[in-house]
Amino acid sequence: MSEGQWWFCLKHMRVEPDAGCPDKDRMGPYESELEASGALKRAAERNKAWDEADADDD
C-alpha cells in the first residue's frame, strides 16, 4: 500500500494518490485509499444530517 495521502477526484470520480488532479477538483486528503473511496457517501450522510437539523430549527 502506498504511503501518503489519498484524494477522491470529483472530475474523474475515482480515488487518487497525492500525484493526481489539482486539489480544487478533489475531496480530501484522507489517510488511506479506503477512506478516500467513501468520501461521497460520507458527504451525503453529513448533508442529510445537516438538512434534518436545519428542518428541526424551523
N, C-alpha and C positions, 0 to 999 in steps of 0.2 A: 504494500500500500504506500502511496506517495505521502511524503511529509509536506507540511504547509497547509495553506488554506484552500477551501473549496468554495465555489460560487454556483448559483443557478442562473444561467443565461436566459433572459426573457426574450431575446431576439431569436435564439435557436431552440429554446425550450429543452435545455439539457444541462447537466452538471459539467462544470469546467474547473480545471486547476487554476492556480494563480495566473499562469500564462494563458489568457483567453481574451474574450471580448473586453471592451472598455467597461469600467465599473458602472458607468451610467446605465448600461444595459443589463446589469446583473443584480441579484439579491445575494447578500452575504457580507462578509465572509462567514463560513462555517468551518468547524474543526475537522469534519470528516465528509467524505463523499456521500455517505448515507444520510447524514444530517442535511446536506445541501439538497438531496433528492426530495426531501419532504418540505421544502420551502414554500411551495404554492399551497399545499394542504394546510400548513400551519398559519399562513397568512389568511386564508379563507376562514379558518376557525376563529382567529382573532377578530377579523372583521365582523363576523356573525355575533360574537360576544359583545363587541363594542356597539353594534347596532341594537342589540337587545337591551343593553344598559342605557343607551340613549332613549329608547322607547319607554323604559321604566321611569325615566326622568320627566317625561311629558305629562 
